[in-house]
Amino acid sequence: MDDSGIKKQNWDVKETELFLEILKELDMKKCLDGRKVRNNKLFKVAHRRMTAAGYHRSVDQLKFRWKLLKSAYYKCKREPDSPAPTKIQGWWRYEKTMVAIMESRHPLVGPGVNSDRNDEVTEESDGEASVLHWPQPCPDNTTQNLDLIGNQAVAAFYWRREGNLITDHLSTRIYHICIKMDPEMDSQLKIGFIGAGNMAFGIAKGILSGNVLPANVKVSAPSSRNLGRFQELGIAVTHSNIEVVCGSDVVFVAVKPHLVPLVLKEVTQHVTGRHMIVSVAAGVTLATLEELLPENSVAIRLMPNLPCLVQEGALLFARGSHAKQEDGALLRSLLHRCGLVEEAPEAWIDIHTGLSGSGVAFVYLFAEALAEGAVKMGMPSALAHSIASQTVLGAGRLLRDSGKHPAQLRSEVCTPGGTTIYGLHTLEQGGVRASTMSAVESATERARELGRKSTAGSRK
C-alpha cells in the first residue's frame, strides 16, 4: 500500500478473496441465488466496503472482475478435464469460493431450472451465446423482492423475439421468470441507428451509460462525416442501412423527415416481428410509419431534444397500434439515462416538438440576450456568456428539482422595489410572454404541417 492508502492496480489474492466474500455475504443476506450477485445495488454496497478496506476500485471495475471470474468458472464447467483456465491468473486460488457462490442453492431456485446453463447463456460471459433458453416457471413468491422496473419489458421483448406470443394474462408471469433468470438482460439487446446526427449520437451516449455494450450497437450513414465520434465510443459503423436492421432488435430511424419513406422502403423487407422501429423524425406520424413497414410491425414515435447530448434531454414517445405496454417500458428503460422520458398520446408529440425540441433554441436566444445585456452594461463578453449559461442551468435545475410552479420561484426572486421586478416589468413591456407562447405555437404548427406532408408523401 502506498502513502495514500490505495492498493496497487493489479488485483492481488487478498483483494479478490475479500471481494468474493463480500459478494457472497450480500447475496446470502438478500436470499438470492448466488449467481445473481451482479445486481447493481449489491455492487454499490460492495464498492463501499472495498473502499473502507483500502481498495479503491470503481463499481465498473468490480463488475468487470466478477465477469472474468465467472468466465473462468464456466470454462471449468464446460471443460472439466482441461487444465485450470489461464484467462485469470491464479484462478484456482478462488475456485472454492466461486463454486460456493455459483452453485449455492436457495429456495428461490426451482427444481426445474437448469441454473448453470441458463445463467451462462443469459450472461454471455464468453461473448458467444446469442439465444436465450427459458427456465421452467418459478413460484409466484420468487420475484417479490426483485426490482421489476425496466427488466420486465426486456424479458417480454426477448420472449417475443424468440417467436412466442405474448398475451396480457401471461405477460407478468413471463416477466417474473425472465427477470429471475437475468436482472440485466438489456445488456444483450442489439441496438441500431440509421442516421448519425446529433439526436442519434445523444441517444447512443445515453444508452451506453446504461447496461448496453458498445459492441451491441451499430450505426449507419451514407457518408463518414459523422461516424468518427461513434467509433470513439466503440460503436461499429457502416454505410448499409440493411446491415443495421438485420443485426438489431431495436432500430432508431434518425434521419431527416423527408428521408424516412426512402429509408423504410429500403429496409422494410428485412423488418421482422423481433424488431422495434423507433422514429425520431419530426412530424412523421405513426400512421405513416406503419404504412411503410410490414403489417403488425412494432413502431414507436420518439421526440428527443438536443440536451440528450449531455444526458439532460426531454424525450416524449407514443406507441403505434401494435406496440405493447412492455415495448414502451423497454424504450423507457433504454433511454432513462438520456434525461426525462415520458409516454403520451401521439397528438402531444408535435406540441413537445414546439415546447422542447424547438424550445431549446428559444432558451439559447434568451441566454444570448442576457449575456449581451451584460456586455452593454460593461461586462467582458466571455464572462457574460459564462454567467448567462450558468444562470440558465441553475434556474432550470431549481425549477425541476423544487417541484414548484415557475411563477412561485419567480416571486421568490422578486423583492418589493428591487432590481428583479424592474427588469420583469421591462420584459413584459416587450411582450416576452406572448412572444414565447406564439413561438411554441408556430413550431407546433410547423411540426403538424410536416406530418401532413409525410403522410401525403408516403401514399404516392
N, C-alpha and C positions, 0 to 999 in steps of 0.2 A: 504494500500500500504506500502511495506517495504522501507528501506532506498534506495534500488536500483531503486525504481520506478516501480517494477514489481508486477503486481496484483497477488493475491493468485491463487493457482492451480485450485480450483473449479470455475466453471462459476457462476458468480453472475448475478442478474437480469439486472443491468445496462450494464454489458458487453454483454450479449446476445441481449438486445434491440439495443445496438449500432451496433453490428454485423449484425443484421437483417436490420436495417435502411440503413447501408452501402450497403448491397446486393441489397436492393430494389432500392436505388438510382442508383447504377451502372446498374442495369437491365433496368430501365426506360431510362437511358441515351443511352443505346445501342438499345432501342426499340425492345427488345426481350420479349418473353413470360416469365412471372415471374418464371415459373417452371424451367427455364433453367439457373438460376444463378450459377449452378455448373460448368459452363465454367471455365477452369483452369486459364485463363488470369484474369477473374474477381476476383477469389480468391486471386491471387497475389496482385492485387490492394487493395483488402480488407485487406490483411495482412499488407501492408504498412500503411494503415490508422489506423488499430487497434494498430499497434506498436507505431505510432505517438501519439495515445491517452493513451499510457502507458500499453497496454495489449499485452504481449509478447507471442503470440501463433504461432506455426508453421502453414504453409499452410495446411499440412495434418490434424492438429488438427481442423482448421476451417472447412475443408471439412467434417470431421467426425461429428462435431457438427451439421452442416447443414443436414447431413444424418439422424441423430437422430431426429431432429425436423420434417423432412419430414415423418419419420416413424410414429411419433405421429399424424401428420396431416392425413395420410392415414388411421390410425386406427380409428380416429374420423369419417372419411368419410364412412368406412365400417360398423361401429357400432355407428351410431349417437345417439342411446338411452343409450349407456353404459356410465359409469362414465368416467371422464377425465382420460386419459392414465397415468399409474403410471411409464411407462418406462422412462419418462423425468420429474423429479420433477419440479413442478411449471409450467407445460406446459400451463395452462390456462392464465398465465400472458402474453404469447406471441401469443395467439390464433388469436387475431385480426390482428396482423402484418403478421402472417403466412398466414392467409386467404387472406389478401390483396396481398401478393406475389403470392401465389399458384393459386388464382382464378382471377388474373388480366387478362384482355382481350386486346390484341393489334391487329393491322391489320395483323400481321404475323400468327395469329391463324385462320385457315379457319373454316367456319361454320360446315363442315362435320367432324371435328376432335373431338373425344371424349377425350378431353385433360387429364382429371384426370386419366382415366383408362389407357390410353396409357403411360402416364408418370410413373404411378405406376408399370406397367409391365416392362418397359424398365429399370427402375432404380433398380428393385428388392430390394426395401428397406427392405422388411421383410425377404428376403432370400428364398422366396418360389416360386416366379414366374420363369418360365423357358421357356415359349412360347411367342413369340412376337405377338402382334396384330397390324396390319398395318393400319395407318390412310388413309383418303382419300387424293388424290393428292392435293398439295398446289400450288398456283400460282407460276410462274417461278421466280418472284421477291422476293419470301420469303426467299431465301437462299443466295442472292447475297452477304451478309455481313458475311456469316459463313465461318469458316475455313474448307475446304473440304479435306485437306491432311489427309490421313490415314483413316478417318472415312468413306470416300466413299467406300473403299474396304470392311470395316467391314459391312457396310449396305448391300452391294451387296452379301457378303458372307452369311449373315443371310437370305437374300431373297432366295438364292439357298438352304440353309439349310431347309427352310420350304417347299421345293418341288416346287418352282416356277422357271420357265425357264427364264434365263436372255438372252436378245438379245442386240446387240450393241446399237440399237437406243433407247432401254428402260433403259439402264444402268444409264445414267445421271439422268433421272427422278427418278429412284429408289433411287439412292444415295441421292438426294436432299430431298426426302420425309423422309428417314430414319435418315439422319443427323439432320434434323429439329426436329425429334422426340427425338433423344438422341445423343448428341455430344460425349458421352463417351461409346459407345456401346461395344468397345473392352474389357471393364471390365467384360463382360459376357461370353467371349469366354472360352471354356474349352480346356485346353492345356495338352497334354500328351507327356511323354518321354519314349521311350523304350531304356533302357540303362542309366547308372548312372555315366558315366565317366566325365572327365574334361570338354569336349565340352558341354555335357548336362547341367552340373552344371553352366558353364559360361553363356549359353543361358538363363537358368532359372533365374539366378540372374538379367540379363538384362531385361527380360520380366517383372519380378516382380517390377522393378524400374519404370515401366510404369503404365498402368491402370489395368493390370491383377492382380487379387487377388490370394493369396496362396491357398485359398480354391478351386479355379478353376483349379489347376494344380495337376497332378498325375504322378508319376514316377515308372517304373517297372525295376527290375533287378533280375537275378537268385539268387544272394546272397545279404546279408545285409551289406556287407563290405563298400560300398559307399553311402548307403542310409541315414546314420545318418545326414550328412550335409544338405541334402534336408529337412529332418524333422525339423532341426533347423530353416529353413526358413518358416516353417508352411505348407510345401508341404506334401500331402498324398503319401505314398509309398505302393507298392505291389510287389508280385512276379509273377503276372499274366499279361502277355502282352495283352491278350484278354480283361481284365478288363480295361486297359488303353485305348484301341481303342474304346470300347463300350461307354466309358464315356467322349470322347474327340471330339472336332471339328478339331483341328489341332494336328497332331501326328508327333513328331520328332523321326526318327529312328536313334539313335545314338549308334550303335554297330559297332564292327569290320567288315570290308568289307566282309570277308568270312562268316559272320553270317547273313548277310542281307537276302539271299534267304531263310534260315531256318525260320527267324522271320516272313517274309512276307507270307510265305506259311502257317504259323500257324494262322495268323490273317486275311488272305485275305477274308474269308467268312463273316467277320464282318465289312469290309470296305464298306461304302455306299457312295452315292452321296454327302452327307453332309461333308465328310471328306476331309481334305487336308493332304497328306502324304509328309513330308519333310525329305529327307535323307541327313545325314551329313557324310556318309561313303565315304572315299576317293576312287576314281576310279570306283564306282558303277554308271553306266550310267543311263540316263533317260529311254533308251530303255529297260534295264534290269528291272528297277522299274516297268514300265508299263506292261511288260510281266508277272511279278509276281503278279500284282494287278488286281482286276476286270476291265473289259472293261470300258473305259471312266473315269477311276479314275484320280483325280487331284494329280499329282506328281510334286514335285519340288526338285531339287538337290541343296544343300547348302554346301558351304565350308567355315567354320569359322576358326579361329585360337586361340591359347592359350590365348592371351591377352583379350579375351572375359571375362575371369575371373575377370578382373578389368575394364570392360566396355570400353576397348580401342582396341577392335578387328577390324579386317578387314574381312568382310564377302562378299562373292560373290555367287549369286544364278542364276540358269537357270530354266525356266519353261518348264514343259512337254507339250506334244501336246494338252492336254485337260485342261491345266491351263490357265485361262483368265488373262487379264491385271490386273483386280481387285484382283486376287489371289496374284499376285506379290506385289501389293501395300499393301495388308493386311500383308504379311510377312514382308515387309519393315517397316510397322508401328509397328509391334510387336517387331522387332529386333533393332530399331533405337537407343535404349539405350545401346546396346552391343558394339557400335562403328560405323565405316564406313560400310554402307550396299549398295551394288551396284548389279544391274542385268546385265547379259552378256550372250552371246551365250555359249552353253554348251562346245564348244571347248576350251573356255578360262578357264574353271574350273580347268582342270589339270595344266594349267600354273599358276593359282593362288595358287594351292597346292604347286608347287615348289617355287613360289615367296614369299608367305606369310605364308602358313601353315608350310612348312619346313624352310622358311626364318627366322622365329623366332629363331630357333636353331642356324642358321648361325650368327645372331646378338649376341646371348649368347656366342658363341665361340669367337667372336671378343671382346666382353666386358671382357671375361675371360682373353684373351691375353693382352688387355690393362692393366688390373689390375696386371697381372704377370710381365709385363714390368716395372711397377712402383715398384713392390716388388724387382725386380732385381736391381733397382737403389737405394734401401734402405728404401722404404716406408713400414710401417706395413701393413700386408695383409688385415685386416678388413677395414682400412681406404681406402686402394687402391680399394677394391671391391665396397665400398660405393660410392667413387668418380666416378668410372667407370660406375656404374649403373645410377648415376645422369647425367653423360655426355651423355650416350646413350639416356636417357629420354629427356633431354633438347634439344639435337640435333634433335631428332625426332619431338618434338613439334614445334620447329622453322621451320623445313622443311615443316611440314604440314600446319602450320598457316601462314607462309610468302607467300606461293604460288610460291616461287622462285625455279628454277631448282637447283638440288644438286650441279652442277658444279659452279653455281653462288655463292652459300653460301660458298662452299669450297674456292673459290678465295677470298672471303671477309675475310677469316681467315688468308690467307697467306700474309705475307709481304716480300718484296724483301730481300733475305739473312737471313730470320728469321728462327725460330725453326720449324715451321709447314712445310715449303717447304722441309726442310731436311728430316723430318720424312716421308712425302709423297713420296719422291724420294726412300727411303728405301722400302716402301710398294710396289711401282711399280717394283722395282728390284726383290721383292719376288713374283711378279705375282698375287697380291691380286685381281686385277680387273678381270683378265682372270679366276682365280680360282673361284671367286664368280659367274661369268656368267656360268661357267661349272657346278657349284653346283646346280644352278637353273635348268639348262638343264637336269642334271641327275635326280633330284627329279621329274621334269615334266614327263620325260620318264617313270620313275617308276610308277607314277600315271596312265599313259596311259596303262602300262602293267597290272596293277591291274584291270583296266577297261575291258581289253580284257579277262582276266581270269574270271571276274564276269559274263560277257556276256556268255562265254562258259559254266560256271557252272550252270547258270540259265536254260540252254537248255537241261541239262542232265536229 
